Amino acid sequence: MAEQTNLPLEFLVDDLEMIKVIAHNTRLDILQSLKHPKTVKEIAKLLKLPATKLYYHVNLMEKHGLIQVVETNIVSGILEKKYQVVAHNYRIDNRLLTAQPAASQELER
């Protein structure tokens, strides 16, 4: 199982789609809760939200490489996954923040 100490120091957010994924209160809360591996049910209990509402957010974050599966178990015949952040810190690439016509139009949306 991956532990927090084995995580890279930084993850570079280098595209606008990833910024959109991160820039959501629920997903930010999920990221903050995953400093140590947790299942979606454990996250739901911590955030006081129904697990069914979190699966969409967790799957989206995993798809974009913001979190990772670090452990799987079979519980009552169902695959249970534990997720964790991919780095200690997330940083937005400065190039996305400069005044570029295409990037600024996309950010305005």
N, C-alpha and C positions, 0 to 999 in steps of 0.2 A: 504494500500500500504506500502511496506517495505521502510524504509528510510535508508540513509547511516549511521546514528547514531546507528541503530539497528544491523548493520553488525558485525560479529565476527572480531576480530582484525587480525586474520591470517588464511589462508587456506594452508594446507600442501600438496604439490605436491609430491605424494609418489609412483608414478610408471612412467616408461619410456614412456609409451604411452602418458601420460599427458604432459610430457616435450616436446614431439614431437608436440603436439597440440599447446602448448604455444609458442614454438620456431619458430614463423612465424611472420614476420613484420606486416602483416595486422591484425593478431589476437592480437598481442601486442597493436597495435593502438586501436583496438576495446575494449580491456580490459581497457586501459587508458581512453577511452571516456565514460565508463559505471560506473563512480563513482556515478552518479545519473541516474535514470531510463530513457531509451530512446528506441524508436522504431528503427527498421532497417533503415527506411527512414531517421530518424533524425541522426543516425550514419553516413549514406551515405553522407548526406549533410555536416556534420562536417568534414569528412575525404576526401570529394571531390571525392568520388567513386560512381559508379552505385550501387544501392541497390541490383540489381540482382547478383552482384559479392559477396556481403556480406552474403547473406542467407546461403550459404554453410558453411562459417566460423562460423557464429552465431550458426547454428544448431550443428555443430561439438563441439563447446565450451559448448553448453548446454548439449549435450549428455555426455560429460566428467565431468559435474558438476562444470565447471569453471565460468559459469554465470547462472542466474536463471530468470525465468519469474516472474515479480512482479505485473503485471497488465495486464488485457485483456479488450478490447473494441471491439464492432462490429461497423465498419465504412463502410458504403455503402454495407452492407451485408458480409463483409470480416472480419475475426477475426484478430485484430491488437494486437500484444504483445509488452509489454515494458519489456526490459531486464535490469539487473543490475549485477554487480560483486557480488560474494558470500562472500567476505571479503575485508577488507581494504588493506591487503597485501597478497602476494603469496610467499611462501617459499619452496624451493626444499629440500626434506628430505636428510640429510647428508649421509644416507646409500646408496643413489643412486650415490653419488660422490666418494665413496671409491673404491679401486681397488679390485673388485670381478670379477672373470673370466667371468661369464655370463653377468654381467652388463656392463663390459668394452667392450665386443664384441658387445653388443647391441648398446651402445653409439657410437662406431666407425661407425656403419652403419648409 
